[in-house]
Amino acid sequence: MFLKGNCMGKDKYLVSVIMLTYNHRRYIKDAIESVIHQTYRNWELIIIDDGSSDNTAELILQIIKENPDKEIKFFEQRHKGPEYLGATYNSALEKVSGDLIAILEGDDKWPSYKLITQVDDFLDKEVVLSFGDYSWISPNGKIIRTITLSKYLPYSVLLNKPIGIATWYMAGLAYRTFSFPCTVLIRYSSLEQIGGFKELKGKVHLVDFPTFLELASLGSFKYHNVVLGYWRRHIDSLTTKSNIEINTEAYKYSIHFFSLHPELLQDKLSVVNKSWKKNLAYSYLEQGRALLIVKKWKKARDIFSFLTKDTNVSIKLKIIALLGLICSIIHIDLEPLMNIFRGYNLRGIKEK
């Protein structure tokens, strides 16, 4: 029998993997098999299906039947939607048995070395969260872009040393959650200490940003300069369709967080406000780009028109917004030009 806190033996910790899924039939096999194929063997997988209508549940049951020796627990619930995302994550948390918690949504996947790379990080009792670099992948699994975090952030921030400095970069400088969900491993007792998964308000109650922000006030992080997760981007994902609202709510959460932890803000509220306005402007840009790709010309035009009139955006962004406005009128997308301006192309996120 495994006991929490038992660090003896080859597989030191039991890792509980939380997987939430909704209409992921096309991707769920990849996600589950990426857990099954982990070289680290001491794990359990907790899957909650949010009332899928595409037979995702039937495929999950088939995979479980084909792997009777694996510790996979499957739960179904009536569809609740993204406004209950936090509640569903915390429902999954109540079902875990492990010392460490990993997150893998039903359309993402891991490299086989993900867990074995991270578990020893928690032998250091100060570490509350471990993470690494990540790749965006298209619906068909092609890598769109790989994010190497050490190119953008100092190691003091990536390691959250001194404790709390990462909050400034996550919220104060609008990098948001640089520790991406599909790469993280979290100490269960630390999650318990902050009261479980935290959530944004609004229509999409995402948990990653507020949860990692709160954890950054408790202990240090461990960063690995290697890809530890593959985040699948597609045109119907929550982060694509609701980018603007998610960023708006994340900003509100940041202000509330710093009101409770003023020592972390260091009297730089004006910098926080300015950086989030910039971040929100780029959220408008990305959502406008996605709308052009799916030929929703009127909605895209409204977004780009707003950006051209926003006095807070840079000259460069105004130029891009003007080009986007023209594209919405002549019915083409902006992606060939974005290869120059932003360095990546969103065409790959369209379903094929």
LUMGU-974471 format. One line per 2 residues: number of its first residue (from 1); their letters; for each residue x, y, z of C-alpha. Coordinates in nm, 2 decimals. Example, Ala and Ser with C-alpha at 12.3 -4.5 7.8 and 13.67 -1.06 7.14 Angstrom:
BEGIN
1) AS) 1.23/-0.45/0.78 ~ 1.37/-0.11/0.71;
//
This chain:
BEGIN
1) MF) 0.00/0.00/0.00 ~ 0.13/0.34/-0.09;
3) LK) 0.15/0.60/0.18 ~ 0.16/0.98/0.11;
5) GN) 0.50/1.12/0.20 ~ 0.68/0.78/0.15;
7) CM) 1.00/0.87/-0.04 ~ 1.17/0.53/-0.03;
9) GK) 1.24/0.31/-0.34 ~ 1.28/0.38/-0.71;
11) DK) 0.95/0.55/-0.77 ~ 0.95/0.79/-0.48;
13) YL) 0.61/0.96/-0.51 ~ 0.27/0.86/-0.63;
15) VS) 0.17/1.11/-0.90 ~ -0.20/1.18/-0.95;
17) VI) -0.27/1.30/-1.30 ~ -0.59/1.50/-1.34;
19) ML) -0.74/1.49/-1.69 ~ -1.06/1.69/-1.77;
21) TY) -1.22/1.63/-2.11 ~ -1.51/1.75/-2.32;
23) NH) -1.57/1.64/-2.68 ~ -1.21/1.53/-2.72;
25) RR) -1.27/1.20/-2.90 ~ -1.02/1.30/-3.17;
27) YI) -0.74/1.36/-2.92 ~ -0.82/1.16/-2.60;
29) KD) -0.63/0.85/-2.70 ~ -0.31/1.05/-2.76;
31) AI) -0.35/1.21/-2.42 ~ -0.42/0.89/-2.22;
33) ES) -0.14/0.70/-2.40 ~ 0.11/0.97/-2.33;
35) VI) 0.04/0.90/-1.96 ~ 0.05/0.52/-2.00;
37) HQ) 0.39/0.55/-2.18 ~ 0.56/0.74/-1.90;
39) TY) 0.89/0.59/-1.80 ~ 0.80/0.68/-1.44;
41) RN) 0.55/0.41/-1.34 ~ 0.41/0.52/-1.00;
43) WE) 0.11/0.72/-1.12 ~ -0.27/0.72/-1.12;
45) LI) -0.49/0.89/-1.38 ~ -0.82/1.06/-1.28;
47) II) -1.04/1.14/-1.58 ~ -1.36/1.34/-1.56;
49) DD) -1.57/1.37/-1.87 ~ -1.79/1.68/-1.87;
51) GS) -2.09/1.52/-2.05 ~ -1.92/1.48/-2.40;
53) SD) -2.16/1.44/-2.69 ~ -1.91/1.29/-2.93;
55) NT) -1.86/0.94/-2.77 ~ -1.54/1.05/-2.59;
57) AE) -1.66/0.84/-2.29 ~ -1.70/0.53/-2.49;
59) LI) -1.34/0.56/-2.62 ~ -1.21/0.62/-2.27;
61) LQ) -1.38/0.30/-2.15 ~ -1.23/0.11/-2.43;
63) II) -0.88/0.23/-2.36 ~ -0.93/0.14/-1.99;
65) KE) -1.04/-0.21/-2.09 ~ -0.73/-0.25/-2.30;
67) NP) -0.51/-0.15/-2.01 ~ -0.64/-0.34/-1.71;
69) DK) -0.30/-0.32/-1.53 ~ -0.31/0.07/-1.53;
71) EI) -0.45/0.28/-1.24 ~ -0.71/0.47/-1.44;
73) KF) -1.02/0.61/-1.27 ~ -1.30/0.74/-1.49;
75) FE) -1.59/0.96/-1.38 ~ -1.87/1.11/-1.59;
77) QR) -2.08/1.41/-1.51 ~ -2.36/1.60/-1.67;
79) HK) -2.23/1.88/-1.89 ~ -2.15/2.18/-1.67;
81) GP) -1.93/2.39/-1.91 ~ -1.63/2.62/-1.86;
83) EY) -1.81/2.83/-1.59 ~ -1.77/2.53/-1.36;
85) LG) -1.41/2.44/-1.45 ~ -1.27/2.53/-1.11;
87) AT) -1.54/2.32/-0.94 ~ -1.46/2.03/-1.17;
89) YN) -1.09/2.05/-1.10 ~ -1.15/2.05/-0.73;
91) SA) -1.39/1.76/-0.76 ~ -1.10/1.57/-0.93;
93) LE) -0.86/1.68/-0.65 ~ -1.09/1.52/-0.39;
95) KV) -1.04/1.18/-0.57 ~ -0.66/1.18/-0.58;
97) SG) -0.43/0.96/-0.37 ~ -0.09/1.10/-0.47;
99) DL) 0.17/1.33/-0.32 ~ 0.21/1.52/-0.65;
101) IA) -0.05/1.65/-0.89 ~ -0.01/1.68/-1.27;
103) IL) -0.26/1.84/-1.51 ~ -0.32/1.71/-1.86;
105) EG) -0.63/1.82/-2.05 ~ -0.79/1.57/-2.29;
107) DD) -0.65/1.73/-2.60 ~ -0.29/1.78/-2.49;
109) KW) -0.01/1.52/-2.44 ~ 0.33/1.46/-2.28;
111) PS) 0.67/1.33/-2.39 ~ 0.75/0.99/-2.23;
113) YK) 1.01/1.15/-2.00 ~ 0.79/1.41/-1.85;
115) LI) 0.73/1.27/-1.50 ~ 1.07/1.10/-1.45;
117) TQ) 1.23/1.44/-1.52 ~ 1.04/1.62/-1.24;
119) VD) 0.96/1.39/-0.95 ~ 1.30/1.43/-0.78;
121) DF) 1.25/1.81/-0.77 ~ 1.02/1.76/-0.47;
123) LD) 1.29/1.60/-0.25 ~ 1.36/1.97/-0.19;
125) KE) 1.09/2.06/0.06 ~ 1.09/2.42/-0.05;
127) VV) 0.97/2.34/-0.40 ~ 0.60/2.37/-0.46;
129) LS) 0.58/2.35/-0.84 ~ 0.80/2.21/-1.12;
131) FG) 0.76/2.30/-1.49 ~ 0.94/2.32/-1.82;
133) DY) 0.93/2.44/-2.18 ~ 0.63/2.35/-2.40;
135) SW) 0.53/2.33/-2.77 ~ 0.21/2.44/-2.93;
137) IS) 0.08/2.17/-3.16 ~ -0.19/2.18/-3.43;
139) PN) -0.50/1.96/-3.43 ~ -0.31/1.70/-3.63;
141) GK) -0.01/1.71/-3.39 ~ 0.23/1.92/-3.59;
143) II) 0.45/2.15/-3.38 ~ 0.36/2.51/-3.45;
145) RT) 0.59/2.68/-3.20 ~ 0.82/2.58/-2.92;
147) IT) 0.85/2.81/-2.62 ~ 1.19/2.81/-2.45;
149) LS) 1.12/3.01/-2.13 ~ 1.48/3.08/-2.04;
151) KY) 1.51/3.30/-2.35 ~ 1.26/3.54/-2.20;
153) LP) 1.29/3.52/-1.83 ~ 1.58/3.53/-1.58;
155) YS) 1.65/3.22/-1.37 ~ 1.56/3.40/-1.05;
157) VL) 1.20/3.43/-1.18 ~ 1.19/3.08/-1.33;
159) LN) 1.30/2.94/-0.99 ~ 1.09/3.19/-0.79;
161) KP) 1.39/3.28/-0.58 ~ 1.35/3.48/-0.37;
163) IG) 1.00/3.34/-0.30 ~ 0.74/3.56/-0.46;
165) IA) 0.94/3.71/-0.74 ~ 0.75/3.51/-1.00;
167) TW) 0.43/3.68/-0.90 ~ 0.57/4.00/-1.03;
169) YM) 0.64/3.85/-1.37 ~ 0.32/3.65/-1.39;
171) AG) 0.09/3.94/-1.29 ~ 0.30/4.26/-1.26;
173) LA) 0.46/4.22/-1.60 ~ 0.17/4.04/-1.77;
175) YR) 0.36/3.73/-1.86 ~ 0.07/3.54/-1.72;
177) TF) 0.12/3.18/-1.64 ~ 0.46/3.11/-1.79;
179) SF) 0.45/2.78/-1.61 ~ 0.22/2.61/-1.86;
181) PC) -0.05/2.37/-1.73 ~ 0.05/2.06/-1.93;
183) TV) 0.41/2.09/-1.80 ~ 0.35/2.14/-1.43;
185) LI) 0.38/1.91/-1.14 ~ 0.25/2.04/-0.81;
187) RY) 0.30/1.93/-0.45 ~ -0.04/1.82/-0.32;
189) SS) 0.01/1.97/0.03 ~ 0.08/2.31/-0.12;
191) LE) -0.24/2.29/-0.32 ~ -0.42/2.20/-0.01;
193) QI) -0.26/2.49/0.17 ~ -0.41/2.75/-0.07;
195) GG) -0.75/2.57/-0.06 ~ -0.73/2.38/-0.38;
197) FK) -0.74/2.51/-0.74 ~ -0.82/2.88/-0.77;
199) EL) -1.03/3.01/-1.05 ~ -1.10/3.32/-1.26;
201) KG) -1.45/3.46/-1.27 ~ -1.65/3.54/-1.58;
203) KV) -1.77/3.28/-1.83 ~ -1.45/3.08/-1.84;
205) HL) -1.32/2.98/-1.49 ~ -0.97/2.89/-1.58;
207) VD) -0.76/2.76/-1.29 ~ -0.40/2.77/-1.41;
209) FP) -0.31/3.14/-1.37 ~ -0.47/3.21/-1.03;
211) TF) -0.35/2.87/-0.89 ~ 0.01/2.92/-1.00;
213) LE) 0.01/3.28/-0.88 ~ -0.10/3.18/-0.53;
215) LA) 0.15/2.89/-0.52 ~ 0.43/3.14/-0.61;
217) SL) 0.37/3.31/-0.27 ~ 0.43/2.98/-0.08;
219) GS) 0.76/2.83/-0.21 ~ 1.02/2.80/-0.48;
221) FK) 0.98/2.65/-0.83 ~ 1.19/2.41/-1.03;
223) YH) 1.24/2.48/-1.41 ~ 1.36/2.24/-1.67;
225) NV) 1.50/2.37/-2.00 ~ 1.33/2.09/-2.20;
227) VL) 0.99/2.04/-2.35 ~ 0.76/1.88/-2.09;
229) GY) 0.43/1.92/-2.26 ~ 0.25/1.96/-2.59;
231) WR) -0.04/2.21/-2.58 ~ -0.28/2.15/-2.87;
233) RH) -0.42/2.47/-3.01 ~ -0.73/2.46/-3.22;
235) ID) -0.98/2.71/-3.34 ~ -1.26/2.60/-3.10;
237) SL) -1.05/2.59/-2.79 ~ -1.14/2.81/-2.49;
239) TT) -0.82/3.00/-2.50 ~ -0.87/3.09/-2.87;
241) KS) -1.24/3.18/-2.85 ~ -1.23/3.36/-2.51;
243) NI) -0.88/3.51/-2.51 ~ -1.00/3.86/-2.44;
245) EI) -1.23/3.77/-2.16 ~ -0.97/3.54/-2.00;
247) NT) -0.71/3.82/-2.00 ~ -0.95/4.07/-1.86;
249) EA) -1.04/3.84/-1.57 ~ -0.68/3.75/-1.51;
251) YK) -0.60/4.12/-1.47 ~ -0.88/4.16/-1.22;
253) YS) -0.75/3.86/-1.02 ~ -0.40/4.01/-1.02;
255) IH) -0.52/4.33/-0.87 ~ -0.71/4.14/-0.60;
257) FF) -0.41/3.92/-0.53 ~ -0.18/4.21/-0.49;
259) SL) -0.43/4.38/-0.26 ~ -0.38/4.08/-0.03;
261) HP) 0.00/4.07/-0.08 ~ 0.10/4.44/-0.11;
263) EL) 0.46/4.35/-0.01 ~ 0.50/4.17/-0.34;
265) LQ) 0.37/4.46/-0.55 ~ 0.64/4.70/-0.42;
267) DK) 0.42/5.01/-0.49 ~ 0.43/4.95/-0.87;
269) LS) 0.06/4.94/-0.94 ~ 0.09/5.18/-1.23;
271) VV) 0.34/4.94/-1.40 ~ 0.09/4.65/-1.35;
273) NK) -0.19/4.85/-1.51 ~ 0.02/4.96/-1.80;
275) SW) 0.15/4.61/-1.87 ~ -0.19/4.45/-1.86;
277) KK) -0.33/4.70/-2.10 ~ -0.06/4.60/-2.34;
279) NL) -0.12/4.23/-2.28 ~ -0.50/4.28/-2.34;
281) AY) -0.43/4.46/-2.67 ~ -0.24/4.16/-2.79;
283) SY) -0.53/3.93/-2.68 ~ -0.75/4.14/-2.91;
285) LE) -0.50/4.10/-3.19 ~ -0.48/3.72/-3.15;
287) QG) -0.86/3.68/-3.13 ~ -0.90/3.90/-3.44;
289) RA) -0.65/3.68/-3.63 ~ -0.84/3.37/-3.53;
291) LL) -1.16/3.52/-3.65 ~ -1.01/3.60/-3.99;
293) IV) -0.89/3.24/-4.03 ~ -1.25/3.11/-3.98;
295) KK) -1.39/3.38/-4.21 ~ -1.59/3.57/-3.95;
297) WK) -1.52/3.89/-4.12 ~ -1.76/4.12/-3.93;
299) KA) -1.65/4.01/-3.58 ~ -1.28/4.04/-3.69;
301) RD) -1.35/4.39/-3.83 ~ -1.50/4.51/-3.50;
303) IF) -1.19/4.39/-3.31 ~ -0.94/4.55/-3.55;
305) SF) -1.14/4.87/-3.57 ~ -1.13/4.89/-3.18;
307) LT) -0.76/4.84/-3.18 ~ -0.69/5.12/-3.43;
309) KD) -0.88/5.36/-3.21 ~ -0.72/5.25/-2.88;
311) TN) -0.49/5.52/-2.75 ~ -0.30/5.27/-2.53;
313) VS) -0.15/5.05/-2.81 ~ 0.18/5.10/-2.98;
315) IK) 0.23/5.23/-3.33 ~ 0.34/4.88/-3.44;
317) LK) 0.02/4.73/-3.31 ~ -0.19/5.00/-3.47;
319) II) -0.03/4.92/-3.80 ~ -0.10/4.55/-3.76;
321) AL) -0.46/4.63/-3.66 ~ -0.50/4.85/-3.97;
323) LG) -0.38/4.57/-4.19 ~ -0.62/4.33/-4.01;
325) LI) -0.90/4.58/-4.07 ~ -0.82/4.58/-4.44;
327) CS) -0.80/4.20/-4.45 ~ -1.15/4.18/-4.29;
329) II) -1.28/4.40/-4.57 ~ -1.12/4.21/-4.86;
331) HI) -1.18/3.87/-4.70 ~ -0.83/3.73/-4.65;
333) DL) -0.64/3.64/-4.33 ~ -0.34/3.82/-4.18;
335) EP) -0.11/3.52/-4.13 ~ 0.15/3.57/-4.41;
337) LM) 0.22/3.92/-4.26 ~ 0.22/3.78/-3.90;
339) NI) 0.52/3.56/-3.99 ~ 0.71/3.89/-4.01;
341) FR) 0.55/4.08/-3.72 ~ 0.50/3.80/-3.46;
343) GY) 0.71/3.51/-3.58 ~ 0.43/3.25/-3.59;
345) NL) 0.14/3.15/-3.80 ~ -0.21/3.07/-3.66;
347) RG) -0.33/2.89/-3.97 ~ -0.22/2.56/-3.82;
349) IK) -0.48/2.58/-3.54 ~ -0.77/2.54/-3.79;
351) EK) -0.92/2.19/-3.79 ~ -0.82/1.98/-4.09;
//
